[in-house]
């Protein structure tokens, strides 16, 4: 399993937690609200991926 797969699995696990989902939900029903929520989900995943990548690079040094 590579870092991207691990990041995906961690994101899925976190998204099953109500407190995390509450932050990522759209604020309304308009298209721009959905786009903002999608950006937040992307930022969330990218933060997990960057943290894992950074951690793995320190382990290999």
WODA-V509633 format. One record per residue. N is the residue number from 1. D_LAST is the distance of its C-alpha to the last C-alpha in whole Angstrom. Layout:
BEGIN
N|D_LAST + N|D_LAST
END
This chain:
BEGIN
1|20 + 2|18 + 3|17 + 4|20 + 5|22 + 6|20 + 7|21 + 8|25 + 9|25 + 10|24 + 11|26 + 12|29 + 13|29 + 14|29 + 15|32 + 16|34 + 17|34 + 18|37 + 19|36 + 20|33 + 21|35 + 22|38 + 23|36 + 24|35 + 25|39 + 26|41 + 27|43 + 28|46 + 29|47 + 30|47 + 31|45 + 32|43 + 33|42 + 34|41 + 35|39 + 36|38 + 37|37 + 38|35 + 39|33 + 40|32 + 41|31 + 42|29 + 43|27 + 44|26 + 45|25 + 46|23 + 47|22 + 48|20 + 49|19 + 50|17 + 51|16 + 52|15 + 53|13 + 54|11 + 55|10 + 56|9 + 57|6 + 58|5 + 59|6 + 60|4 + 61|0
END
